[in-house]
Amino acid sequence: MNRFLLTLALIATAAALPSATDAQVRFRRPYTGSFGLGFGFDNDGGGGGCRDYDCGSTCYDGHGGEDFAAPWGSEVVAAQEGVVLVASDGCADNGYAGNPCGGYCGNYVQLQHADGSTTIYCHMLSGSLRVSPGARVACGQTVGASASSGSSSGPHLHFGYRNAGGGSEEVFAGACGRGTSLWVGQRGYAEAPSIECSEGTQCGDSPRTMGAIDAKYRELGGCSSFLGAPISGEITAPDGVGRFTRFENGSIYWTLQTGAYEVHGVIRDKWGELGWEAGPLGYPVTDEGPSADGVGRYNHFQNGSIYWSPATGPHEVRGAIRDIWEETGWETGPLGYPTSDEYDVPGGRRSDFEGGYIVYEWATDEATMHLGSDEPSVDMGLPLPSLGDGGLGDGGADDGGSRPRSDGAVPGDDGSTVDAPISSGCSCSVPGGNRAASPHGQRPWGLGLVALFATLAGIRRRRRNR
């Protein structure tokens, strides 16, 4: 990089650089793979030979950083949030020992962190750098990909740490290393550090929240939020896919596909009654939020939704039945709120609403809306008006019928039966709780015409409700 341009970039970002007086920063694994340490920092003080952090020989003489055995093209990420000081590109991807390109570092990125310390990421792939000087990056954000540029005899990632005074230091704790690890989660000898960006949140002597679940908990207000304090550590869900943490007043669930979302109150109770993530709805894809009419509350899930109002209580809606309810205006349409979960009827499935009901028929692969009377409407063959995309995004559900437990018990997140965490009987956030955006968006034209069509004929939707 041109030295003049680099100087300008550093001057321009000086005001944004973090203070060197902040608490000492700790780091996550600087890559997304699971490979471990190849060669560590030399802790022998220049005495010839080498000693790694555990007084072993996983190092070489004079090595001033940590070499991780990253295969060619592995994703390299920021080990902690910071500001980009240098993003240097242009070295050949296949270097050699002693190659001075990039100051022996090849293609590299250097970050400065909140305590004034810096980290460097060396030997990266030409053209892979995703950041530029002056940019602020988040912990875990991609900065490039690994290769073998600069002074390197094979693909790997060199990760170096310098304290606020500019001194190069070991990151690992051990008999010959530092007293306290600078990794958020140091693991076994030469193993990859953890991927957590923070030590989590602890409320008094409660268990800690970690990772993406901790980030969501902090977003909602942490210990002072409506969820209260954690009452469990992070637990792997029974399906082996997701993870969750229980709180005094709810839970936060996470998967790689969905991200982390909270579920609480009677909506959480209903979801538990239906089988949690193993039930027909799958994992949550929104936090609990206010419905468009300002009366009720809802959570969307991978395969459907649960809606609550004071008059109806919580009920699930999914599949083709949910599609029609969405297209006719959700709870603000002619049907109002659901008054039942989906249940079996001869030849199909049915959900009841305040203003009518929707029936799905297996034989015809169609769902039909009926207003008012329990008698089926006469099908006059009228087309279904298109209302556009009325809702937030779990995409409806092509999943099928599943009834709640007949014994009325509420299973715990791990399958055990537990008491409901909230005694109020209202799935409502207390002041300061999360308020998700309206699930419905604007409707392009009035719902009165929809009600007219629906009154004249049952609205139908062909979609398997399996």
ABEGO torsion letter per residue (X at the ends): XBAAAAAAAAAAAAAABBBAABBBBBBBBABABABBBABBBBAAGGAEEBBBAAGBABBBBGBABBBBBBBBGBBBBBABBEBBABBBBGBBABBBBGBABGGGAEBBBBBBBAAGBBBBBBGBBBGABABBBGBBBBBGBBAEBBBABEBBAEBBBBBBBBBAAGBBBBABBEAABBABBABABBBBBGBBBBABABAEBBBEABBBBBEAAAAAAAAAGEAABAAEBBABBBBBBAAGABBBBBBAAEBBBBBAAAEBBBBBEAAAAAAAAAGEAABAAEBBABBBBBBAAGABBBBBBAAEBBBBBAAAEBBBBBEAAAAAAAAAGEAABAAEBBABBBBBBBGEBBBBBAAEBBBBBAAAGBBBBBBEBABBBBBAGBBBBBAEBABBBAGEBABBBBBBBAAGBBBBAAGBBBBBABAAGBBBBBBGBBBBBBAAEBBABBAAAAAAAAAABBBBBBBBAX
